[in-house]
Amino acid sequence: MDYIRATDILPQELIKQLQQYVDGAMLYVPKKIEEKKAWGEQTTTKASLAKRNARIYMEFMNGKSVQILADEYFLAKKSIQRIIRQEKSKQQNKADSLITSRSLVK
């Protein structure tokens, strides 16, 4: 977040109005809603977590226990269970959409 001096960019009459509410204090002006980015959009964190979660699900499906996965990934058992549940749901949704698209083609 950049610091900008109000006197450099705002008209004097607007500064006087603002001083009625925040005289000498710092004021945060939020971005417009259409300018905001979703969580993880600016970094690779979201993609990295998605890959990790898919890997956890694959390892679970190949026979690793929840406890072993929790130990390997330094996560709580409940977190591993949540990831497995979410990934299973994603897989089911992919399968459902594939079946739907095939039935529409016929």
Secondary structure, DSSP 4 states (H G I P E B T S, - for coil): -----HHHHS-HHHHHHHHTT-TT-----PPPGGG---TTSSSSHHHHHHHHHHHHHHHHHTT--HHHHHHHHT--HHHHHHHHHHHHHHHHHHHHHHHHHHHHH-
